[in-house]
Amino acid sequence: MEPNDHRRMANLSGHLDEHLRQIEKTLNIKIKNRGNRFQLKGSEDSTEVGRQVLKDLFIMTKKATIDPERVHMSLQEHSRPEGKPEEKDEIIKTRRKGIRARGSNQIAYVRSIRAEDLTFGIGPAGTGKTYLAVAASVEALETDQVRRIVLVRPAVEAGERLGFLPGDMSQKVDPYLRPMYDALYEMMGFERVSRLIEQNIIEIAPLAFMRGRTLNECFIILDEAQNTTAEQMKMFLTRIGFGSRTVVTGDVTQTDLPKGRESGLRHVTRVLRYLSGVAFIHFGPRDVVRHSLVQRIVEAYAQEEEEEEEEDRRGAG
């Protein structure tokens, strides 16, 4: 690795070489280094991926601090069977930071959000669905593409009976919208977000309170949409007004609805699958951008579900 900069080498390797061990474990290879010289041992394909990951991370050390998440993202990017995608990454620009969509599904997701009136992001936790949607909403607000951001989430854990919870409407739904709040604070700052909420430029609302409204010139995000019923999903989608852009996110495998009740997110994929102006982006375990263990957990659950479905088919036969 050139130049032979001790600080950059330490940044690349991590505390007690934790980043190198992470690469070794993921790719099943061995990495030895002395100064800026690295030796990789393993299968030809795995060592080539390891070489690309090390080069990628070393370039990042010039401007950024390497952490396990960056290592994981680089491994994800270079480990795809088709190799590193040639298509240009999409950058969502906000005043505080630029958010980079990485991988073919995230890139397709961001492009759909920008191009279509309605985009569905469907897949497991940790794939960036909500985070990228919030980033796109901030970008749209700051570039005057929309006048307001509306964050919506079904509060099924409270049985939608929010009147029994203490506090005003914002305080009642705060626990259910925390992931979106955290993303907003990161991109806009706590004070600015609080001010925009006071001015009703950013609105937080439970799904049950959307009935009867029409939302014009808004960026609307419905999060955890797997917890909607088919009737609630229809009600929400018919709230979309002129000049608005809508993103619906959820994971159909993690519904909190009563047993036997079909998720509105699963239902809508059948109803709207051929409709013009609507995009469905499906994320999988390989798109998980959290700890690598989360990816393996998602894969294990997906395998279990496939086996159960196969058993059901055999039983029916």
Contacts in CASP RR format, 6 or more apart in sequence:
PFRMAT RR
TARGET T0000
AUTHOR 0000-0000-0000
METHOD contacts of the structure
MODEL  1
MEPNDHRRMANLSGHLDEHLRQIEKTLNIKIKNRGNRFQLKGSEDSTEVG
RQVLKDLFIMTKKATIDPERVHMSLQEHSRPEGKPEEKDEIIKTRRKGIR
ARGSNQIAYVRSIRAEDLTFGIGPAGTGKTYLAVAASVEALETDQVRRIV
LVRPAVEAGERLGFLPGDMSQKVDPYLRPMYDALYEMMGFERVSRLIEQN
IIEIAPLAFMRGRTLNECFIILDEAQNTTAEQMKMFLTRIGFGSRTVVTG
DVTQTDLPKGRESGLRHVTRVLRYLSGVAFIHFGPRDVVRHSLVQRIVEA
YAQEEEEEEEEDRRGAG
1 8 0 8 1.000
1 9 0 8 1.000
1 12 0 8 1.000
1 36 0 8 1.000
1 37 0 8 1.000
1 38 0 8 1.000
1 54 0 8 1.000
1 55 0 8 1.000
1 58 0 8 1.000
2 36 0 8 1.000
3 36 0 8 1.000
4 35 0 8 1.000
4 36 0 8 1.000
5 61 0 8 1.000
8 58 0 8 1.000
8 61 0 8 1.000
8 62 0 8 1.000
9 33 0 8 1.000
9 35 0 8 1.000
9 36 0 8 1.000
11 61 0 8 1.000
11 65 0 8 1.000
11 66 0 8 1.000
12 19 0 8 1.000
12 54 0 8 1.000
12 57 0 8 1.000
12 58 0 8 1.000
12 61 0 8 1.000
12 66 0 8 1.000
13 19 0 8 1.000
13 20 0 8 1.000
13 33 0 8 1.000
14 20 0 8 1.000
14 66 0 8 1.000
18 68 0 8 1.000
19 57 0 8 1.000
19 66 0 8 1.000
19 68 0 8 1.000
19 71 0 8 1.000
20 31 0 8 1.000
20 33 0 8 1.000
22 68 0 8 1.000
22 71 0 8 1.000
22 72 0 8 1.000
22 75 0 8 1.000
22 292 0 8 1.000
23 29 0 8 1.000
23 31 0 8 1.000
23 50 0 8 1.000
23 53 0 8 1.000
23 54 0 8 1.000
23 71 0 8 1.000
23 75 0 8 1.000
24 30 0 8 1.000
24 31 0 8 1.000
26 75 0 8 1.000
26 79 0 8 1.000
26 292 0 8 1.000
27 46 0 8 1.000
27 47 0 8 1.000
27 49 0 8 1.000
27 50 0 8 1.000
27 75 0 8 1.000
27 79 0 8 1.000
28 42 0 8 1.000
28 43 0 8 1.000
28 46 0 8 1.000
29 40 0 8 1.000
29 41 0 8 1.000
29 42 0 8 1.000
29 43 0 8 1.000
29 46 0 8 1.000
29 47 0 8 1.000
29 50 0 8 1.000
30 40 0 8 1.000
30 41 0 8 1.000
30 42 0 8 1.000
31 38 0 8 1.000
31 39 0 8 1.000
31 40 0 8 1.000
31 41 0 8 1.000
31 50 0 8 1.000
31 54 0 8 1.000
32 38 0 8 1.000
32 39 0 8 1.000
32 41 0 8 1.000
33 39 0 8 1.000
38 54 0 8 1.000
40 47 0 8 1.000
40 50 0 8 1.000
40 51 0 8 1.000
41 47 0 8 1.000
49 75 0 8 1.000
49 78 0 8 1.000
49 79 0 8 1.000
50 78 0 8 1.000
52 78 0 8 1.000
52 84 0 8 1.000
53 71 0 8 1.000
53 74 0 8 1.000
53 75 0 8 1.000
53 78 0 8 1.000
56 74 0 8 1.000
56 77 0 8 1.000
56 78 0 8 1.000
57 66 0 8 1.000
57 70 0 8 1.000
57 71 0 8 1.000
57 74 0 8 1.000
60 66 0 8 1.000
60 70 0 8 1.000
64 70 0 8 1.000
68 291 0 8 1.000
69 289 0 8 1.000
69 290 0 8 1.000
72 289 0 8 1.000
72 290 0 8 1.000
72 291 0 8 1.000
72 292 0 8 1.000
73 102 0 8 1.000
73 289 0 8 1.000
75 292 0 8 1.000
76 102 0 8 1.000
76 103 0 8 1.000
76 286 0 8 1.000
76 287 0 8 1.000
76 288 0 8 1.000
76 289 0 8 1.000
77 84 0 8 1.000
77 85 0 8 1.000
77 102 0 8 1.000
77 103 0 8 1.000
78 84 0 8 1.000
80 103 0 8 1.000
80 104 0 8 1.000
80 286 0 8 1.000
85 103 0 8 1.000
85 104 0 8 1.000
85 107 0 8 1.000
87 104 0 8 1.000
87 107 0 8 1.000
89 100 0 8 1.000
89 101 0 8 1.000
89 102 0 8 1.000
89 103 0 8 1.000
89 107 0 8 1.000
90 100 0 8 1.000
90 101 0 8 1.000
90 106 0 8 1.000
90 107 0 8 1.000
90 110 0 8 1.000
90 111 0 8 1.000
91 98 0 8 1.000
91 99 0 8 1.000
91 100 0 8 1.000
91 101 0 8 1.000
92 98 0 8 1.000
92 99 0 8 1.000
92 100 0 8 1.000
92 101 0 8 1.000
92 110 0 8 1.000
92 132 0 8 1.000
92 135 0 8 1.000
92 136 0 8 1.000
92 138 0 8 1.000
92 139 0 8 1.000
93 139 0 8 1.000
94 135 0 8 1.000
94 138 0 8 1.000
94 139 0 8 1.000
94 142 0 8 1.000
94 187 0 8 1.000
94 188 0 8 1.000
95 142 0 8 1.000
95 187 0 8 1.000
95 188 0 8 1.000
96 186 0 8 1.000
96 187 0 8 1.000
96 188 0 8 1.000
96 189 0 8 1.000
97 186 0 8 1.000
97 187 0 8 1.000
98 135 0 8 1.000
99 131 0 8 1.000
99 132 0 8 1.000
99 135 0 8 1.000
99 187 0 8 1.000
101 107 0 8 1.000
101 109 0 8 1.000
101 110 0 8 1.000
101 132 0 8 1.000
102 289 0 8 1.000
103 287 0 8 1.000
105 127 0 8 1.000
105 281 0 8 1.000
105 282 0 8 1.000
105 283 0 8 1.000
105 284 0 8 1.000
105 287 0 8 1.000
106 127 0 8 1.000
106 128 0 8 1.000
106 132 0 8 1.000
106 287 0 8 1.000
108 281 0 8 1.000
109 119 0 8 1.000
109 121 0 8 1.000
109 129 0 8 1.000
109 132 0 8 1.000
109 281 0 8 1.000
109 283 0 8 1.000
110 132 0 8 1.000
110 136 0 8 1.000
112 119 0 8 1.000
112 279 0 8 1.000
112 281 0 8 1.000
113 119 0 8 1.000
113 132 0 8 1.000
113 133 0 8 1.000
113 136 0 8 1.000
113 245 0 8 1.000
113 247 0 8 1.000
114 136 0 8 1.000
115 279 0 8 1.000
116 277 0 8 1.000
116 278 0 8 1.000
116 279 0 8 1.000
117 240 0 8 1.000
117 244 0 8 1.000
117 245 0 8 1.000
117 246 0 8 1.000
117 277 0 8 1.000
117 278 0 8 1.000
118 237 0 8 1.000
118 240 0 8 1.000
118 245 0 8 1.000
118 246 0 8 1.000
118 247 0 8 1.000
118 248 0 8 1.000
118 272 0 8 1.000
118 277 0 8 1.000
118 278 0 8 1.000
118 279 0 8 1.000
119 246 0 8 1.000
119 247 0 8 1.000
119 248 0 8 1.000
119 278 0 8 1.000
119 279 0 8 1.000
119 280 0 8 1.000
119 281 0 8 1.000
120 225 0 8 1.000
120 247 0 8 1.000
120 248 0 8 1.000
120 249 0 8 1.000
120 265 0 8 1.000
120 268 0 8 1.000
120 269 0 8 1.000
120 278 0 8 1.000
120 279 0 8 1.000
120 280 0 8 1.000
120 281 0 8 1.000
121 129 0 8 1.000
121 133 0 8 1.000
121 247 0 8 1.000
121 248 0 8 1.000
121 249 0 8 1.000
121 250 0 8 1.000
121 280 0 8 1.000
121 281 0 8 1.000
121 282 0 8 1.000
121 283 0 8 1.000
122 129 0 8 1.000
122 249 0 8 1.000
122 250 0 8 1.000
122 251 0 8 1.000
122 252 0 8 1.000
122 265 0 8 1.000
122 269 0 8 1.000
122 280 0 8 1.000
122 281 0 8 1.000
122 282 0 8 1.000
122 283 0 8 1.000
123 129 0 8 1.000
123 250 0 8 1.000
123 251 0 8 1.000
123 252 0 8 1.000
123 253 0 8 1.000
123 282 0 8 1.000
123 283 0 8 1.000
123 284 0 8 1.000
123 287 0 8 1.000
124 251 0 8 1.000
124 253 0 8 1.000
124 283 0 8 1.000
124 284 0 8 1.000
124 285 0 8 1.000
124 287 0 8 1.000
124 288 0 8 1.000
124 298 0 8 1.000
124 302 0 8 1.000
125 251 0 8 1.000
125 254 0 8 1.000
125 288 0 8 1.000
125 290 0 8 1.000
125 294 0 8 1.000
125 298 0 8 1.000
126 288 0 8 1.000
126 289 0 8 1.000
126 290 0 8 1.000
126 294 0 8 1.000
127 283 0 8 1.000
127 284 0 8 1.000
127 287 0 8 1.000
127 288 0 8 1.000
127 289 0 8 1.000
128 283 0 8 1.000
128 287 0 8 1.000
128 289 0 8 1.000
129 249 0 8 1.000
129 250 0 8 1.000
129 283 0 8 1.000
130 179 0 8 1.000
130 180 0 8 1.000
130 183 0 8 1.000
130 221 0 8 1.000
130 223 0 8 1.000
130 249 0 8 1.000
131 179 0 8 1.000
131 183 0 8 1.000
133 221 0 8 1.000
133 223 0 8 1.000
133 247 0 8 1.000
133 249 0 8 1.000
134 180 0 8 1.000
134 183 0 8 1.000
134 184 0 8 1.000
134 187 0 8 1.000
134 221 0 8 1.000
135 183 0 8 1.000
135 187 0 8 1.000
136 219 0 8 1.000
136 247 0 8 1.000
137 146 0 8 1.000
137 149 0 8 1.000
137 219 0 8 1.000
137 221 0 8 1.000
137 247 0 8 1.000
138 149 0 8 1.000
138 184 0 8 1.000
138 187 0 8 1.000
138 188 0 8 1.000
139 145 0 8 1.000
140 146 0 8 1.000
140 219 0 8 1.000
140 245 0 8 1.000
141 147 0 8 1.000
141 148 0 8 1.000
141 149 0 8 1.000
141 201 0 8 1.000
141 219 0 8 1.000
145 219 0 8 1.000
145 245 0 8 1.000
146 217 0 8 1.000
146 218 0 8 1.000
146 219 0 8 1.000
146 243 0 8 1.000
146 244 0 8 1.000
146 245 0 8 1.000
147 201 0 8 1.000
147 217 0 8 1.000
147 218 0 8 1.000
148 200 0 8 1.000
148 201 0 8 1.000
148 202 0 8 1.000
148 203 0 8 1.000
148 215 0 8 1.000
148 217 0 8 1.000
148 218 0 8 1.000
148 219 0 8 1.000
149 196 0 8 1.000
149 201 0 8 1.000
149 202 0 8 1.000
149 203 0 8 1.000
149 218 0 8 1.000
149 219 0 8 1.000
149 221 0 8 1.000
150 203 0 8 1.000
150 205 0 8 1.000
150 215 0 8 1.000
150 218 0 8 1.000
150 219 0 8 1.000
150 220 0 8 1.000
150 221 0 8 1.000
151 177 0 8 1.000
151 180 0 8 1.000
151 202 0 8 1.000
151 203 0 8 1.000
151 204 0 8 1.000
151 205 0 8 1.000
151 221 0 8 1.000
151 223 0 8 1.000
152 205 0 8 1.000
152 206 0 8 1.000
152 207 0 8 1.000
152 210 0 8 1.000
152 220 0 8 1.000
152 221 0 8 1.000
152 222 0 8 1.000
152 223 0 8 1.000
152 236 0 8 1.000
153 173 0 8 1.000
153 176 0 8 1.000
153 177 0 8 1.000
153 180 0 8 1.000
153 206 0 8 1.000
153 207 0 8 1.000
153 222 0 8 1.000
153 223 0 8 1.000
153 224 0 8 1.000
154 160 0 8 1.000
154 206 0 8 1.000
154 207 0 8 1.000
154 208 0 8 1.000
154 224 0 8 1.000
154 225 0 8 1.000
154 227 0 8 1.000
154 228 0 8 1.000
154 232 0 8 1.000
155 162 0 8 1.000
155 173 0 8 1.000
155 176 0 8 1.000
155 206 0 8 1.000
155 207 0 8 1.000
155 208 0 8 1.000
156 227 0 8 1.000
156 256 0 8 1.000
156 257 0 8 1.000
157 176 0 8 1.000
157 256 0 8 1.000
158 164 0 8 1.000
158 165 0 8 1.000
158 176 0 8 1.000
160 206 0 8 1.000
160 207 0 8 1.000
160 208 0 8 1.000
162 169 0 8 1.000
162 172 0 8 1.000
162 173 0 8 1.000
162 206 0 8 1.000
162 208 0 8 1.000
163 172 0 8 1.000
165 171 0 8 1.000
165 172 0 8 1.000
166 172 0 8 1.000
169 204 0 8 1.000
169 205 0 8 1.000
169 206 0 8 1.000
169 209 0 8 1.000
170 197 0 8 1.000
170 204 0 8 1.000
172 206 0 8 1.000
173 204 0 8 1.000
173 205 0 8 1.000
173 206 0 8 1.000
174 181 0 8 1.000
174 204 0 8 1.000
176 206 0 8 1.000
176 224 0 8 1.000
177 204 0 8 1.000
177 223 0 8 1.000
179 223 0 8 1.000
180 221 0 8 1.000
180 223 0 8 1.000
181 193 0 8 1.000
184 193 0 8 1.000
184 202 0 8 1.000
185 193 0 8 1.000
188 196 0 8 1.000
193 202 0 8 1.000
196 202 0 8 1.000
197 203 0 8 1.000
197 204 0 8 1.000
207 222 0 8 1.000
207 228 0 8 1.000
207 232 0 8 1.000
207 236 0 8 1.000
210 235 0 8 1.000
210 236 0 8 1.000
210 239 0 8 1.000
211 235 0 8 1.000
212 239 0 8 1.000
213 239 0 8 1.000
214 239 0 8 1.000
214 241 0 8 1.000
215 239 0 8 1.000
215 240 0 8 1.000
215 241 0 8 1.000
215 244 0 8 1.000
216 241 0 8 1.000
216 242 0 8 1.000
216 243 0 8 1.000
216 244 0 8 1.000
217 242 0 8 1.000
217 243 0 8 1.000
217 244 0 8 1.000
218 241 0 8 1.000
218 243 0 8 1.000
218 244 0 8 1.000
218 245 0 8 1.000
219 244 0 8 1.000
219 245 0 8 1.000
219 246 0 8 1.000
219 247 0 8 1.000
220 239 0 8 1.000
220 240 0 8 1.000
220 244 0 8 1.000
220 245 0 8 1.000
220 246 0 8 1.000
220 247 0 8 1.000
221 246 0 8 1.000
221 247 0 8 1.000
221 248 0 8 1.000
221 249 0 8 1.000
222 228 0 8 1.000
222 236 0 8 1.000
222 246 0 8 1.000
222 247 0 8 1.000
222 248 0 8 1.000
222 249 0 8 1.000
223 249 0 8 1.000
223 250 0 8 1.000
224 249 0 8 1.000
224 250 0 8 1.000
225 233 0 8 1.000
225 248 0 8 1.000
225 249 0 8 1.000
225 250 0 8 1.000
225 264 0 8 1.000
225 265 0 8 1.000
226 250 0 8 1.000
226 251 0 8 1.000
226 252 0 8 1.000
226 253 0 8 1.000
226 254 0 8 1.000
226 255 0 8 1.000
226 257 0 8 1.000
226 263 0 8 1.000
226 264 0 8 1.000
226 265 0 8 1.000
226 266 0 8 1.000
227 255 0 8 1.000
227 256 0 8 1.000
227 257 0 8 1.000
227 263 0 8 1.000
228 236 0 8 1.000
228 263 0 8 1.000
228 264 0 8 1.000
228 265 0 8 1.000
229 257 0 8 1.000
229 261 0 8 1.000
229 262 0 8 1.000
229 263 0 8 1.000
229 264 0 8 1.000
230 262 0 8 1.000
230 264 0 8 1.000
230 267 0 8 1.000
230 268 0 8 1.000
232 264 0 8 1.000
233 264 0 8 1.000
233 265 0 8 1.000
233 267 0 8 1.000
233 268 0 8 1.000
236 248 0 8 1.000
237 246 0 8 1.000
237 268 0 8 1.000
240 246 0 8 1.000
248 265 0 8 1.000
248 268 0 8 1.000
250 265 0 8 1.000
252 263 0 8 1.000
252 265 0 8 1.000
252 266 0 8 1.000
253 301 0 8 1.000
253 302 0 8 1.000
253 305 0 8 1.000
255 263 0 8 1.000
257 263 0 8 1.000
269 280 0 8 1.000
272 278 0 8 1.000
273 280 0 8 1.000
284 298 0 8 1.000
284 302 0 8 1.000
285 295 0 8 1.000
285 298 0 8 1.000
285 299 0 8 1.000
285 302 0 8 1.000
286 295 0 8 1.000
288 294 0 8 1.000
288 295 0 8 1.000
288 298 0 8 1.000
END
